[in-house]
Amino acid sequence: MGTWKFDPYHTQVEFSAKHLGMMTVRGHFAEVQATGEIDVEHPEHSKIEATINTASIRTHNETRDNDLRSSNFLEIEKYPTITFKSTKIEPAEKDRYKLTADLTIKGTTKPVTLNVVKYGEFNDPNMGHRIGYAAEGKINRKDFGMRFDMMLDGKFIVSDEIQINIEGELVEEKAPEKAAT
């Protein structure tokens, strides 16, 4: 079991929702901090925690980003972070897992299950010991108090279902070397 951190330069937390039931709108969070206690040989014994800065939401549209930061959705002034804390990891098949976690958005905590794939492992003296993972799942935004229900021509502007996609490289932290006596 070792202590690991997500490499911020090789980590992406993305989401998508349908607009008017037709087009998929995608976005991401630019500021994510994640750590874990990873058992490489037995990933089911591992634990992951992440904190996301809600103000860092980006969708390539400033007007939409500001709406997502408002009381219609994330209420970033009142709820500056989203947290994710794993509660169970179950092997599904080779290099695939079911990760269950407590997800807290806007002060509401609900369990969420993500499908996880281990992309690979790399050990380099310059880049360190790394493991690449991807995870995907879905949540209902209304479960987390995001109740914006505006309709246009009989269609919801924003779908209730939000797709989550995460990719990241975890880097093992080296234990401090003990001084010789």
FIKOLZA-1660 file (N, C-alpha, C; in steps of 0.1 Angstrom, whole numbers, plus 5000, padded with zeros to 4 digits):
% residues 181
   i   px   py   pz ch aa at
   1 5009 4988 5000  A  M  N
   1 5000 5000 5000  A  M CA
   1 5009 5012 5000  A  M  C
   2 5006 5021 4991  A  G  N
   2 5014 5034 4990  A  G CA
   2 5005 5046 4989  A  G  C
   3 5011 5057 4991  A  T  N
   3 5004 5070 4990  A  T CA
   3 5006 5075 4976  A  T  C
   4 4996 5079 4969  A  W  N
   4 4996 5084 4955  A  W CA
   4 4989 5097 4954  A  W  C
   5 4993 5105 4944  A  K  N
   5 4986 5117 4941  A  K CA
   5 4983 5117 4926  A  K  C
   6 4972 5123 4922  A  F  N
   6 4969 5125 4908  A  F CA
   6 4978 5136 4902  A  F  C
   7 4984 5133 4891  A  D  N
   7 4992 5143 4884  A  D CA
   7 4983 5153 4878  A  D  C
   8 4984 5166 4883  A  P  N
   8 4974 5176 4878  A  P CA
   8 4976 5179 4863  A  P  C
   9 4987 5176 4857  A  Y  N
   9 4989 5178 4843  A  Y CA
   9 4984 5167 4834  A  Y  C
  10 4981 5156 4841  A  H  N
  10 4976 5144 4834  A  H CA
  10 4963 5139 4840  A  H  C
  11 4954 5148 4844  A  T  N
  11 4941 5144 4850  A  T CA
  11 4930 5153 4844  A  T  C
  12 4919 5147 4841  A  Q  N
  12 4908 5154 4835  A  Q CA
  12 4895 5149 4842  A  Q  C
  13 4887 5159 4847  A  V  N
  13 4874 5156 4853  A  V CA
  13 4864 5163 4844  A  V  C
  14 4857 5155 4836  A  E  N
  14 4848 5161 4826  A  E CA
  14 4834 5156 4829  A  E  C
  15 4824 5164 4823  A  F  N
  15 4810 5160 4824  A  F CA
  15 4803 5164 4811  A  F  C
  16 4791 5159 4809  A  S  N
  16 4783 5163 4798  A  S CA
  16 4768 5161 4801  A  S  C
  17 4760 5170 4794  A  A  N
  17 4746 5169 4796  A  A CA
  17 4740 5173 4783  A  A  C
  18 4727 5169 4781  A  K  N
  18 4720 5172 4768  A  K CA
  18 4714 5186 4769  A  K  C
  19 4714 5193 4759  A  H  N
  19 4708 5206 4757  A  H CA
  19 4696 5204 4748  A  H  C
  20 4684 5206 4753  A  L  N
  20 4671 5205 4746  A  L CA
  20 4669 5191 4740  A  L  C
  21 4676 5181 4747  A  G  N
  21 4675 5167 4743  A  G CA
  21 4682 5164 4730  A  G  C
  22 4690 5173 4725  A  M  N
  22 4696 5171 4712  A  M CA
  22 4711 5171 4713  A  M  C
  23 4717 5183 4716  A  M  N
  23 4731 5184 4715  A  M CA
  23 4737 5181 4729  A  M  C
  24 4749 5175 4729  A  T  N
  24 4757 5173 4741  A  T CA
  24 4766 5185 4744  A  T  C
  25 4764 5190 4756  A  V  N
  25 4773 5201 4761  A  V CA
  25 4783 5195 4770  A  V  C
  26 4796 5197 4768  A  R  N
  26 4806 5191 4776  A  R CA
  26 4813 5202 4784  A  R  C
  27 4819 5198 4795  A  G  N
  27 4827 5207 4803  A  G CA
  27 4836 5200 4811  A  G  C
  28 4844 5207 4819  A  H  N
  28 4854 5201 4828  A  H CA
  28 4856 5210 4840  A  H  C
  29 4863 5205 4850  A  F  N
  29 4867 5213 4862  A  F CA
  29 4883 5214 4860  A  F  C
  30 4888 5226 4861  A  A  N
  30 4902 5229 4859  A  A CA
  30 4910 5227 4871  A  A  C
  31 4904 5227 4883  A  E  N
  31 4911 5226 4896  A  E CA
  31 4906 5214 4904  A  E  C
  32 4914 5203 4903  A  V  N
  32 4911 5191 4910  A  V CA
  32 4923 5186 4918  A  V  C
  33 4921 5183 4931  A  Q  N
  33 4931 5177 4939  A  Q CA
  33 4927 5163 4943  A  Q  C
  34 4935 5153 4941  A  A  N
  34 4931 5139 4945  A  A CA
  34 4943 5132 4950  A  A  C
  35 4941 5124 4960  A  T  N
  35 4951 5115 4966  A  T CA
  35 4945 5101 4969  A  T  C
  36 4953 5092 4972  A  G  N
  36 4948 5079 4975  A  G CA
  36 4959 5070 4981  A  G  C
  37 4954 5060 4988  A  E  N
  37 4962 5049 4993  A  E CA
  37 4959 5038 4984  A  E  C
  38 4969 5034 4975  A  I  N
  38 4967 5025 4965  A  I CA
  38 4975 5012 4968  A  I  C
  39 4968 5001 4967  A  D  N
  39 4974 4988 4968  A  D CA
  39 4974 4982 4953  A  D  C
  40 4986 4983 4947  A  V  N
  40 4988 4980 4933  A  V CA
  40 4984 4965 4930  A  V  C
  41 4987 4956 4939  A  E  N
  41 4984 4942 4938  A  E CA
  41 4970 4939 4940  A  E  C
  42 4963 4946 4949  A  H  N
  42 4950 4944 4953  A  H CA
  42 4942 4957 4954  A  H  C
  43 4938 4962 4942  A  P  N
  43 4932 4976 4941  A  P CA
  43 4919 4977 4950  A  P  C
  44 4913 4965 4952  A  E  N
  44 4900 4966 4960  A  E CA
  44 4903 4970 4975  A  E  C
  45 4916 4971 4979  A  H  N
  45 4919 4976 4992  A  H CA
  45 4923 4991 4992  A  H  C
  46 4922 4997 4981  A  S  N
  46 4926 5011 4979  A  S CA
  46 4915 5020 4983  A  S  C
  47 4919 5033 4985  A  K  N
  47 4910 5044 4988  A  K CA
  47 4914 5056 4980  A  K  C
  48 4904 5064 4975  A  I  N
  48 4907 5076 4967  A  I CA
  48 4898 5087 4973  A  I  C
  49 4904 5099 4974  A  E  N
  49 4896 5111 4978  A  E CA
  49 4900 5122 4968  A  E  C
  50 4890 5130 4964  A  A  N
  50 4892 5141 4955  A  A CA
  50 4884 5153 4960  A  A  C
  51 4889 5165 4958  A  T  N
  51 4882 5178 4960  A  T CA
  51 4883 5186 4947  A  T  C
  52 4872 5191 4943  A  I  N
  52 4871 5199 4931  A  I CA
  52 4866 5213 4934  A  I  C
  53 4873 5223 4929  A  N  N
  53 4870 5237 4931  A  N CA
  53 4858 5240 4921  A  N  C
  54 4846 5242 4927  A  T  N
  54 4835 5244 4918  A  T CA
  54 4836 5257 4909  A  T  C
  55 4843 5267 4913  A  A  N
  55 4845 5279 4905  A  A CA
  55 4853 5276 4893  A  A  C
  56 4860 5265 4892  A  S  N
  56 4869 5261 4881  A  S CA
  56 4861 5255 4869  A  S  C
  57 4848 5254 4870  A  I  N
  57 4840 5248 4859  A  I CA
  57 4842 5256 4846  A  I  C
  58 4843 5248 4835  A  R  N
  58 4846 5254 4822  A  R CA
  58 4838 5246 4812  A  R  C
  59 4831 5254 4803  A  T  N
  59 4823 5247 4792  A  T CA
  59 4826 5254 4778  A  T  C
  60 4836 5263 4778  A  H  N
  60 4839 5271 4766  A  H CA
  60 4828 5281 4762  A  H  C
  61 4820 5285 4772  A  N  N
  61 4810 5295 4771  A  N CA
  61 4809 5303 4784  A  N  C
  62 4814 5315 4785  A  E  N
  62 4815 5322 4797  A  E CA
  62 4801 5325 4803  A  E  C
  63 4791 5328 4795  A  T  N
  63 4777 5330 4800  A  T CA
  63 4772 5317 4807  A  T  C
  64 4774 5306 4800  A  R  N
  64 4769 5293 4806  A  R CA
  64 4777 5290 4818  A  R  C
  65 4790 5292 4818  A  D  N
  65 4798 5289 4830  A  D CA
  65 4793 5297 4842  A  D  C
  66 4790 5310 4840  A  N  N
  66 4785 5318 4851  A  N CA
  66 4772 5313 4856  A  N  C
  67 4763 5308 4847  A  D  N
  67 4750 5302 4851  A  D CA
  67 4753 5290 4859  A  D  C
  68 4762 5281 4855  A  L  N
  68 4765 5269 4862  A  L CA
  68 4771 5272 4876  A  L  C
  69 4777 5284 4878  A  R  N
  69 4783 5288 4891  A  R CA
  69 4772 5294 4900  A  R  C
  70 4761 5298 4894  A  S  N
  70 4750 5305 4901  A  S CA
  70 4741 5295 4910  A  S  C
  71 4731 5301 4916  A  S  N
  71 4722 5294 4924  A  S CA
  71 4713 5284 4916  A  S  C
  72 4713 5286 4902  A  N  N
  72 4706 5276 4894  A  N CA
  72 4712 5262 4895  A  N  C
  73 4725 5262 4897  A  F  N
  73 4733 5249 4897  A  F CA
  73 4742 5248 4909  A  F  C
  74 4755 5251 4908  A  L  N
  74 4765 5248 4918  A  L CA
  74 4765 5258 4930  A  L  C
  75 4760 5270 4929  A  E  N
  75 4761 5279 4940  A  E CA
  75 4775 5280 4946  A  E  C
  76 4785 5284 4938  A  I  N
  76 4799 5283 4942  A  I CA
  76 4802 5292 4955  A  I  C
  77 4795 5303 4957  A  E  N
  77 4798 5311 4969  A  E CA
  77 4795 5304 4982  A  E  C
  78 4784 5296 4981  A  K  N
  78 4780 5288 4993  A  K CA
  78 4787 5275 4994  A  K  C
  79 4789 5269 4982  A  Y  N
  79 4795 5255 4981  A  Y CA
  79 4808 5256 4972  A  Y  C
  80 4819 5259 4978  A  P  N
  80 4831 5261 4970  A  P CA
  80 4838 5248 4965  A  P  C
  81 4833 5237 4970  A  T  N
  81 4840 5224 4966  A  T CA
  81 4830 5213 4964  A  T  C
  82 4834 5204 4956  A  I  N
  82 4827 5191 4954  A  I CA
  82 4837 5181 4960  A  I  C
  83 4832 5171 4968  A  T  N
  83 4841 5161 4973  A  T CA
  83 4837 5147 4969  A  T  C
  84 4847 5138 4968  A  F  N
  84 4845 5124 4963  A  F CA
  84 4854 5116 4972  A  F  C
  85 4847 5106 4980  A  K  N
  85 4855 5097 4989  A  K CA
  85 4850 5083 4986  A  K  C
  86 4860 5075 4982  A  S  N
  86 4857 5061 4979  A  S CA
  86 4852 5053 4991  A  S  C
  87 4843 5044 4990  A  T  N
  87 4838 5036 5000  A  T CA
  87 4840 5021 4997  A  T  C
  88 4841 5018 4984  A  K  N
  88 4843 5003 4981  A  K CA
  88 4848 5003 4966  A  K  C
  89 4857 4993 4964  A  I  N
  89 4862 4990 4951  A  I CA
  89 4861 4975 4949  A  I  C
  90 4854 4971 4938  A  E  N
  90 4852 4957 4936  A  E CA
  90 4858 4954 4922  A  E  C
  91 4865 4943 4921  A  P  N
  91 4870 4938 4908  A  P CA
  91 4858 4934 4900  A  P  C
  92 4859 4938 4887  A  A  N
  92 4848 4934 4877  A  A CA
  92 4853 4924 4868  A  A  C
  93 4865 4927 4862  A  E  N
  93 4872 4917 4853  A  E CA
  93 4886 4922 4852  A  E  C
  94 4895 4916 4844  A  K  N
  94 4909 4921 4843  A  K CA
  94 4910 4936 4841  A  K  C
  95 4917 4942 4850  A  D  N
  95 4919 4957 4849  A  D CA
  95 4906 4965 4849  A  D  C
  96 4895 4960 4854  A  R  N
  96 4883 4967 4855  A  R CA
  96 4877 4966 4869  A  R  C
  97 4871 4977 4873  A  Y  N
  97 4866 4977 4887  A  Y CA
  97 4853 4985 4888  A  Y  C
  98 4845 4983 4898  A  K  N
  98 4834 4991 4902  A  K CA
  98 4838 4999 4914  A  K  C
  99 4838 5012 4913  A  L  N
  99 4843 5021 4924  A  L CA
  99 4830 5028 4929  A  L  C
 100 4827 5026 4942  A  T  N
 100 4816 5032 4948  A  T CA
 100 4822 5043 4958  A  T  C
 101 4815 5055 4958  A  A  N
 101 4821 5066 4966  A  A CA
 101 4809 5074 4971  A  A  C
 102 4812 5082 4981  A  D  N
 102 4803 5093 4985  A  D CA
 102 4807 5105 4978  A  D  C
 103 4797 5110 4970  A  L  N
 103 4799 5123 4962  A  L CA
 103 4791 5133 4969  A  L  C
 104 4797 5145 4972  A  T  N
 104 4790 5156 4979  A  T CA
 104 4791 5168 4970  A  T  C
 105 4779 5172 4966  A  I  N
 105 4777 5184 4958  A  I CA
 105 4766 5192 4965  A  I  C
 106 4769 5205 4967  A  K  N
 106 4759 5215 4973  A  K CA
 106 4755 5209 4987  A  K  C
 107 4764 5204 4994  A  G  N
 107 4761 5199 5008  A  G CA
 107 4753 5186 5008  A  G  C
 108 4750 5180 4997  A  T  N
 108 4742 5168 4997  A  T CA
 108 4752 5156 4993  A  T  C
 109 4752 5146 5001  A  T  N
 109 4761 5134 4998  A  T CA
 109 4752 5122 4994  A  T  C
 110 4756 5117 4983  A  K  N
 110 4749 5105 4978  A  K CA
 110 4760 5095 4973  A  K  C
 111 4756 5082 4973  A  P  N
 111 4766 5072 4967  A  P CA
 111 4765 5073 4952  A  P  C
 112 4777 5071 4946  A  V  N
 112 4778 5070 4931  A  V CA
 112 4787 5059 4928  A  V  C
 113 4784 5051 4917  A  T  N
 113 4793 5040 4913  A  T CA
 113 4798 5044 4899  A  T  C
 114 4811 5042 4898  A  L  N
 114 4818 5045 4885  A  L CA
 114 4824 5032 4880  A  L  C
 115 4824 5030 4867  A  N  N
 115 4831 5019 4861  A  N CA
 115 4846 5024 4858  A  N  C
 116 4855 5017 4863  A  V  N
 116 4869 5021 4862  A  V CA
 116 4877 5011 4854  A  V  C
 117 4886 5016 4846  A  V  N
 117 4895 5008 4837  A  V CA
 117 4909 5012 4841  A  V  C
 118 4918 5003 4843  A  K  N
 118 4932 5006 4845  A  K CA
 118 4938 5006 4831  A  K  C
 119 4944 5017 4827  A  Y  N
 119 4950 5018 4814  A  Y CA
 119 4964 5012 4813  A  Y  C
 120 4971 5013 4824  A  G  N
 120 4985 5008 4824  A  G CA
 120 4993 5013 4836  A  G  C
 121 5005 5008 4836  A  E  N
 121 5014 5012 4847  A  E CA
 121 5028 5015 4841  A  E  C
 122 5035 5025 4846  A  F  N
 122 5048 5029 4841  A  F CA
 122 5057 5033 4852  A  F  C
 123 5069 5027 4852  A  N  N
 123 5079 5031 4862  A  N CA
 123 5091 5036 4855  A  N  C
 124 5094 5049 4858  A  D  N
 124 5105 5056 4852  A  D CA
 124 5112 5064 4863  A  D  C
 125 5126 5064 4863  A  P  N
 125 5133 5071 4874  A  P CA
 125 5130 5086 4873  A  P  C
 126 5128 5092 4861  A  N  N
 126 5125 5106 4860  A  N CA
 126 5111 5110 4863  A  N  C
 127 5101 5102 4858  A  M  N
 127 5087 5105 4859  A  M CA
 127 5080 5098 4871  A  M  C
 128 5087 5089 4877  A  G  N
 128 5082 5082 4888  A  G CA
 128 5073 5070 4885  A  G  C
 129 5068 5063 4895  A  H  N
 129 5059 5052 4893  A  H CA
 129 5045 5057 4891  A  H  C
 130 5039 5054 4879  A  R  N
 130 5026 5060 4875  A  R CA
 130 5016 5048 4872  A  R  C
 131 5003 5051 4874  A  I  N
 131 4993 5042 4870  A  I CA
 131 4982 5051 4863  A  I  C
 132 4977 5047 4851  A  G  N
 132 4967 5055 4845  A  G CA
 132 4954 5048 4846  A  G  C
 133 4943 5056 4849  A  Y  N
 133 4930 5051 4851  A  Y CA
 133 4920 5059 4844  A  Y  C
 134 4909 5053 4840  A  A  N
 134 4897 5061 4835  A  A CA
 134 4885 5056 4843  A  A  C
 135 4876 5065 4845  A  A  N
 135 4863 5062 4852  A  A CA
 135 4852 5069 4846  A  A  C
 136 4840 5062 4845  A  E  N
 136 4828 5068 4840  A  E CA
 136 4816 5064 4847  A  E  C
 137 4806 5073 4847  A  G  N
 137 4793 5070 4854  A  G CA
 137 4784 5081 4851  A  G  C
 138 4772 5080 4858  A  K  N
 138 4762 5090 4856  A  K CA
 138 4756 5094 4870  A  K  C
 139 4751 5106 4870  A  I  N
 139 4744 5111 4882  A  I CA
 139 4732 5118 4877  A  I  C
 140 4722 5120 4886  A  N  N
 140 4710 5128 4883  A  N CA
 140 4713 5141 4891  A  N  C
 141 4714 5152 4884  A  R  N
 141 4717 5165 4890  A  R CA
 141 4707 5169 4901  A  R  C
 142 4694 5165 4899  A  K  N
 142 4684 5169 4908  A  K CA
 142 4686 5162 4922  A  K  C
 143 4693 5151 4922  A  D  N
 143 4697 5144 4935  A  D CA
 143 4706 5153 4943  A  D  C
 144 4712 5162 4937  A  F  N
 144 4722 5171 4944  A  F CA
 144 4717 5185 4945  A  F  C
 145 4704 5187 4944  A  G  N
 145 4698 5200 4946  A  G CA
 145 4699 5210 4934  A  G  C
 146 4703 5205 4922  A  M  N
 146 4703 5214 4910  A  M CA
 146 4690 5212 4903  A  M  C
 147 4680 5220 4907  A  R  N
 147 4666 5218 4903  A  R CA
 147 4662 5227 4891  A  R  C
 148 4671 5233 4884  A  F  N
 148 4668 5242 4872  A  F CA
 148 4659 5234 4863  A  F  C
 149 4647 5239 4860  A  D  N
 149 4637 5231 4852  A  D CA
 149 4632 5239 4840  A  D  C
 150 4639 5248 4835  A  M  N
 150 4633 5256 4824  A  M CA
 150 4631 5248 4812  A  M  C
 151 4620 5250 4805  A  M  N
 151 4617 5243 4793  A  M CA
 151 4616 5253 4781  A  M  C
 152 4618 5248 4769  A  L  N
 152 4617 5256 4757  A  L CA
 152 4610 5247 4747  A  L  C
 153 4598 5252 4742  A  D  N
 153 4590 5244 4733  A  D CA
 153 4588 5229 4737  A  D  C
 154 4585 5228 4750  A  G  N
 154 4582 5215 4755  A  G CA
 154 4594 5206 4758  A  G  C
 155 4606 5211 4757  A  K  N
 155 4618 5203 4760  A  K CA
 155 4626 5210 4771  A  K  C
 156 4632 5201 4780  A  F  N
 156 4640 5207 4790  A  F CA
 156 4653 5212 4784  A  F  C
 157 4657 5224 4789  A  I  N
 157 4669 5230 4784  A  I CA
 157 4681 5222 4788  A  I  C
 158 4682 5217 4800  A  V  N
 158 4693 5209 4805  A  V CA
 158 4687 5195 4810  A  V  C
 159 4694 5185 4806  A  S  N
 159 4689 5171 4810  A  S CA
 159 4692 5169 4825  A  S  C
 160 4684 5160 4831  A  D  N
 160 4687 5157 4845  A  D CA
 160 4699 5148 4846  A  D  C
 161 4701 5139 4836  A  E  N
 161 4712 5130 4837  A  E CA
 161 4725 5137 4832  A  E  C
 162 4735 5135 4841  A  I  N
 162 4749 5141 4838  A  I CA
 162 4759 5130 4837  A  I  C
 163 4765 5129 4826  A  Q  N
 163 4776 5119 4824  A  Q CA
 163 4789 5124 4830  A  Q  C
 164 4796 5116 4837  A  I  N
 164 4809 5119 4843  A  I CA
 164 4820 5110 4836  A  I  C
 165 4831 5117 4832  A  N  N
 165 4842 5110 4827  A  N CA
 165 4855 5115 4833  A  N  C
 166 4863 5106 4838  A  I  N
 166 4875 5110 4845  A  I CA
 166 4887 5102 4839  A  I  C
 167 4898 5108 4836  A  E  N
 167 4910 5101 4833  A  E CA
 167 4921 5108 4841  A  E  C
 168 4930 5099 4845  A  G  N
 168 4941 5105 4853  A  G CA
 168 4953 5095 4855  A  G  C
 169 4964 5101 4858  A  E  N
 169 4976 5094 4861  A  E CA
 169 4979 5096 4876  A  E  C
 170 4980 5085 4883  A  L  N
 170 4984 5086 4897  A  L CA
 170 4999 5084 4898  A  L  C
 171 5006 5092 4906  A  V  N
 171 5020 5091 4908  A  V CA
 171 5023 5087 4923  A  V  C
 172 5031 5077 4924  A  E  N
 172 5034 5073 4938  A  E CA
 172 5043 5083 4945  A  E  C
 173 5040 5086 4957  A  E  N
 173 5049 5095 4965  A  E CA
 173 5059 5087 4971  A  E  C
 174 5072 5092 4970  A  K  N
 174 5083 5085 4976  A  K CA
 174 5083 5088 4991  A  K  C
 175 5086 5077 4999  A  A  N
 175 5088 5079 5013  A  A CA
 175 5101 5086 5015  A  A  C
 176 5102 5095 5025  A  P  N
 176 5114 5102 5028  A  P CA
 176 5125 5092 5032  A  P  C
 177 5137 5094 5026  A  E  N
 177 5148 5085 5030  A  E CA
 177 5153 5088 5044  A  E  C
 178 5156 5077 5051  A  K  N
 178 5161 5079 5065  A  K CA
 178 5176 5081 5064  A  K  C
 179 5180 5090 5073  A  A  N
 179 5194 5094 5073  A  A CA
 179 5202 5083 5080  A  A  C
 180 5213 5080 5075  A  A  N
 180 5222 5070 5081  A  A CA
 180 5227 5075 5094  A  A  C
 181 5228 5066 5104  A  T  N
 181 5234 5069 5117  A  T CA
 181 5248 5064 5119  A  T  C
% end
